Amino acid sequence: SMNHTTVVEFVLLGLTDSRHLEIILFLFLVIAYFLILLGNITVISITSVKHFLQTPMYYFLRNFALLEITFTSTFIPSTLYSLLTERKMISVPGCFLQMLLFFYLGTCTFFHVATMSFDRYVAICRPLHYTTIMNNRFCRQLVLACWTVSFLLMFPPTIMIVQLPFCGPNVMNHFYCDTSLLLQLSCTDTGFIEGLMLIILIIIIPGTLMITAVSYGCIIITILHIPSSTGRKKAFSTCSAHLMVVMIFYSTCIYRYIRPAQRGGRDSDKVLSFFFSVVTQMLNPYIYSLRNNQVKQALK
């Protein structure tokens, strides 16, 4: 019989096995985490104290900024500690908690991006009805729905994974506790959980991508009808920056998670995970919020 208490900790191999690269990555992650915290705390602060920023768009951006801080804080501090001390172990309960928070908050991110896209669609394509549709109550309901639906989707498979026995290899080729790699380490059949996770991910990623794509598609069509070339150029500049971040985020997530996981994990998977979990999170506050003229004016 297999005793699931055999494994008391997991080993995360991290981003690289080269000490020189670890030092470079440590410095990069310190700067990235600082920029993430600085950008998002600035967004939360400025949109909370300035009266003319008390609009639905900035309400969503404020919640998105809070989400980004909590999401990146689930793994960047522990990754920095691992890079600095070369200690690559994480306890089983710590791994489970990191997995739950990472995928719960990551799921929230997809829904928040879709919600913000819908808000921009209503503002640009239905400007006369914007204040009626995007009232305070509806905005609060949308944000609450993002958090609640994300929890309801991720909680059942997480409970199933926590109850799995782990009695053999305990090494993951990753820098955080990844669900697909964790399932591979279990010494029992995980086919049902893998199928359930795939269904949930298809609902989350392509589902929210469809909302985002349709919203921006309608926005682009509306922009093309703007008579002023200066207005069109300004609107396209804003949309193109948003779309660039969205494309990087979704493309890396789709390629990373909506395909069969290779046994032991690929090094390329870590690169993809690094892009959507660090690089896009670093860009978001500056692309979505701090480039806006109203925010610049408030900062001045």
C-alpha positions, 0 to 999 in steps of 0.5 A: 500500500502507498502512504501519502504522507511519504512526501512532506515537501516538493522541490521546485527546480526554478527558472534555471540551474545556472547560478549566474543566470539566477543572479540576473533573474533575481535582479530582474524579478526585484525590479519587476516586482517593484514596478508591479507594486509601484504601478498598481499602488499608484493606480489604487491611490490616485483613483481612490482620492481623486473625485473625477476618477470615480467612474466605472472604468477606474473602479474596474482598474482599481480592482484590477490593480489590487488583483495584480498585487495579490496575484504576483505576491503568491509566487514572486517573493518565494521565487526571489527567496529561492533564487537568493538562498538556492533553497528550492524546497516547499512544504506540501501544505505551502505548495497546495496553498500557492497552487490554490491562490495562483489559479484562483487569482489567475482565473479572476484576472481573465474575468476582470480583463473581459469585464474591463473590455465590456466596459470600454465597449459600452463607453465607446459603442453605446456612449448615450447609455453608458451611465445607465448600463454601467451604474454603481450597483451593476459595476459592483455586481460584475466585480463580485461575480468575477471573484465568486465565479472564479472561486466556484470554478477552481475550488472543486478541483483544488479540493480533489488535488489536495486529497491525492496521495503523493508517495514517489518523486517530488521534483517539479520543473517549475518556479511555482506549484503548477497543477499539471505537474503536481498531478503527474507526481501523484501515485494514483490515477488523475485522469478525471481531475485532468479532464475536469481541469481541461473543461474548466480552463476551456470555459475560462480562457477561450470563454473570456477571450471571446468576450474580450475579442468581440468587445474590441472588435466592436470598438475598432469598428466604431473607431473606424467611423470617427470622422477626425483622423486625429481622433482615430489615431489617438483611439487606435493608439490606446486600443493597440496597446491594450490588445498587445498586452491581451494577446501576449497574456492569452496566447501564452496561457492558451499554449501553456495550459490548453494542451497535453502536459509533457511528463516532467515539464518543458523548460519552454513552459517555464518561459511561457509562465514567466511571460504571462505571470510576470511580464504582462503583470508588469506592463498592465498598470502602465498600459491600462491606467498610467498612460491615460491623460486623466491619470497623468493630470491627477498625478500632476 
